[in-house]
Amino acid sequence: MKSLFLSSLICVLSIGLFAQEADGFVPLFDGESLTGWTSSTDKPESFSVEDGMLAVKGGRAHLFYTGKVNEADFTNFELKLKVRTSGGSNSGVYFHTEYQKDGWPSVGFEAQVNSTHADPKKTGSLYGIVNIWAPTQVKEPFLARVNKQGEVFILQAKAPSTDGEWFDYHITVKDNHIIVKVNGQTTVDWTQAGDWNKERRIGHGTFALQAHDPSCVVHYRDIKVKVLE
C-alpha cells in the first residue's frame, strides 16, 4: 500500500514538473476551459473554448490572463501562440496590460491580428508604434515612413498571415526592446528610446486577447510563455 502511494505521489509530481516544457515555456491556456482568464464586461460571451481552441467571436471585449503563472505579471518574457484568422477578422494580443472592466485597454501594447480586415494595419504590427501597412490602394509607393507623431509605417503588399491558416506568433520583450515575429520572420524590432514620452510604455503587466467586433472570428491555441530575467 505504501509503495502504491509513493508511486502515485511521484506520478503527480512528475505531471507538475512537466507543466513547464523542456524549453522553459509554460502553458497559459489548458485547451479545455477559460480557467486563468477573465473577460471584460463588454461582451464576455465573445470568448469560448471549441475543440481545444480558444475561440474569439462576438462584440468588442478583452480576455485578460489572470492565472497563477508568474502571478499574471510579466516584465521580460517570450510569448508564443498559434493564431488562425477568418475572412475579414480583426483581433489582437495585448501585453504589459492590466485588467480593464470595459473599452479598449488603455495600458500596454497590442500585437495586431488582421489578415484581411479593412484596417490596413496588419498582423505583425506593434499597433500604433510600428505598423505593417497594407492598404488596398497606394498612391505613392514607399518602403517605410514615419508620421509627425513618430508612428512607423512599413509598406507591404499584404499581411504576413493568411485567413484559414494557423500562424506562429512570437513576441519577445527584454528590457526596452520588443521583437515581434510571424512564422519565424521578424516584423517588428523596436527599441523604446530613453526620451520616449508616449502613453504606452514598456513596463510590466499581463496578456489579453481582443474580440474586435461581431463579424470577426479568430482562434487561438498553444498559448505559452517563458519568463526572462
N, C-alpha and C positions, 0 to 999 in steps of 0.2 A: 504493500500500500504506500509506504514511504517513497519507494523507488518510483512508483507511478506519479505521485505528487511532484517529485523533483523533476521528472521528465516533462510534466505538464507546465511547470513553472519555467523551465528552460525554454520550452516552445514559445510561451507567451513573451518572455524577454527577447527572444530572437525576432519575433514579429515586430516588437517595438524598435529594436535596433535597425531592422531593415526598412523602417519607415523613412529613414534617410538613405538615399540611394548612394551607390558606390562613388559617384562623382560629387557628393556633398549636397545635392538638391533634395528638398523636402516638399512633398505634395501639399498644395493648399486646397485642392478640390478632390473629394473622395470618389467622384463619379456616380454616387448613389443619392446624395442629398445636398442641400444647401447649408449643411452644418458648418459653422465657422464664417458664414457670410450673412450680412444684414442689409436689407434693401432700404432705400429711402422710402418715404411715404407717398411719393407721387403716384407711382403705378407698380406696387410690389408684385402684382401678377405678371409683370413683364419677364420674370425670371423663373425658370423651372429646370428640372432635370429630365432628359429624354435619352434613353439608350446609352447611358454613361456620359452624355454630353451636357454641358450647361447651356441651355437654350435661352436666348435673349430675343424676345419679340413682344411688341406692345408699345404703349406710350412711353414718354420720357421718364426715366428712373435711373438710379445708380445702385449697384450692388457692391457693398464695401466688405473687404476682408476684415473680420473681427475675431478671428480664431486665436488659437494658442501659440502658433509658430511665432517665435520672437516677440510674443505679446503684441502682435499686429503692429509693430513699429519698426520700420526698416530705414536705414541710412544708406549704407553701401551694400549693394546686392546685385545678383544676376537673376532676372525673372525670365523663365521660358514657358511658352504655352503654344498650343496649336489653335488656329482660328480658321473658320470657314464662313465666308460671306455668301449671301444670296443676292440675286439681281437687285440693284438699286439700294442696297442696305448701307447703313452708317452706324458705327459703334466706336468704342474707344477703350483703351486700357489706361487708367489713371495710376500714377504712383506719387509718393510723397504727399498723399492727400489725407483727409480725415472725414469721418462720418458727417454727413450733412443731411438734414431732415428732408429737404426738397431743393429743387432747382439744379442748375449746373454747378458742379463743385467749384468753389472759389479758391481752393487751395490745391496745389500740386500741378503736375504736368500730365498731358494726355498724349499717348501714342495712338495716332489715328488708325481706325479700321474702316476702310472705304475703298472698294474696288471700282464700283460704277455709280455710286450715288452722285447727285448733281453737284455737291460740294467739290470743287477742284483740288482741295487738299486731300491727298490720297494716303492709303496705307503706307506706313514707314515714316510719316511726318511726326515731328515733335510739334504738336499743333500750336500754331501761332508764334513759333520760335524759328524752326527750320521746316519749311513745307515742301513736300514732294508735290509739285504743282502740275496738274494735267487737265487744263481747261478744254472744253470742246472746240474752241477756236483760239488761235493765237495770231494777233495782228502783226506783232514784231517778235520773231523768234529770238531767244536768248538762252544762255547756259544757266546763269544764276543772277538774281537781282536782290537788292536789299532796299526796302522802303524807308521812309523817313522815321518810322518807329523802330527800325533795326530788325524787322522781320525778314527772314531769308526765304526766297522762292527759288527752288531748283526745278527747271522745266523738264518734264518727261512726257513722252507720248501717251503713256497710260500708267496705271498703278502697277506696282510690283507684285500684286496679288490678283488672283482670278476667281470670279464667282464660282461656287460649287466645288472648289478645290481647297483642301487643307493647306495652310502655310504655317511655317515656323516663325514665331515672333520671339525675339531675344532682346531684352532691354537690360543694359548694364549701367549702374550708377556707381562711380568711385570718386569720392571727394567732390570736386567741382566739375566732373566730366561725365557726360551722358553719351552712350553709344546705342543706337537702335539698328537691329538687323532684321531683314526679312529673307527667309530661306537662305541664311548664311551670308547674305550680301549686305554690307553696311549702307544704310540710307541716311543716317544722321551720325555725325561725330562732332559733338558740340561741347565746348568748354565755357562755363559761366565766368565771365570776366570779373575782376576784382571790383570794378565800378558798376556792376550790373545793378540797375535800380528799378527793375520791373517788379510787379506784384508777385508773380510766380517765380520762386527762387528754390534752388536746391537746398534741402534741409533734411527732413525725415517725415515718416508717416506710413500709411498703409496703401493698399491697392484697391481699385474699384473698376468694375465693368459697366459700360454705359448702354442703356437702351435709349435709342435716339428718338424714334417716332413710330407710330403704329404700323407703318408699311415695311419696317425693317426687320429682317430675320437673320441672326448671326449665331453661330455655335462655337463654343469653346471646350477644350479638353486638355488634359495633361498639363495643368497649371502647377508650376513648381518654382521654388525659389532657393537660392543659395546665398546665405549671408556672408558678406565680405568684411574683412577687418578694415 
